């Protein structure tokens, strides 16, 4: 899963990605940037 890294200013493939559910019930993916280690977050479509 790819997400945008604000530190690297580029889309990166998430490392240690895991699916989470936000407080409002929407699904999201949470992981880390493979280059700088910054936390990445991507909101997924409602299913």
N, C-alpha and C positions, 0 to 999 in steps of 0.2 A: 504494500500500500504506500502510495506517495503522499507527501504533505509538504507544504511550503515552510522552509526554515527562514526566519526573519534575520538571523545572524549571518547566514551564508548568502541570503537573498536569492535562493534558488529552490526548486522542487527537489526533494531528496527521498530516497526509499527509507521508510522507517525501520529502525532497529529495535528489537524487543517490543514489537507491536502487540497490543492486546485490546480486545473489544470491551468497551465500557458503556454504561448507560448514564446519561446526564440526569440531573434532578427533574427536568421536564419530561423525561421518558424517552427522549430521542437517543438513538445509538450513535456512538462515536468510536474512533480508533485513537489510541494514545501510544506514543512511542518516543524514541530519541533519534536525533540526527546522528548518522554514522561518522560524520567528520568532526563536529564541534561538541556534540553531546547535549545540545539544547533540547528541551522538551518539545515534541511535535504533537499536534492535535488536529484531527480531521473529523468533522461532523458528517455522518452518513445520512442517506435518504431514509425517510420514514418507511417502514415496511409493514 
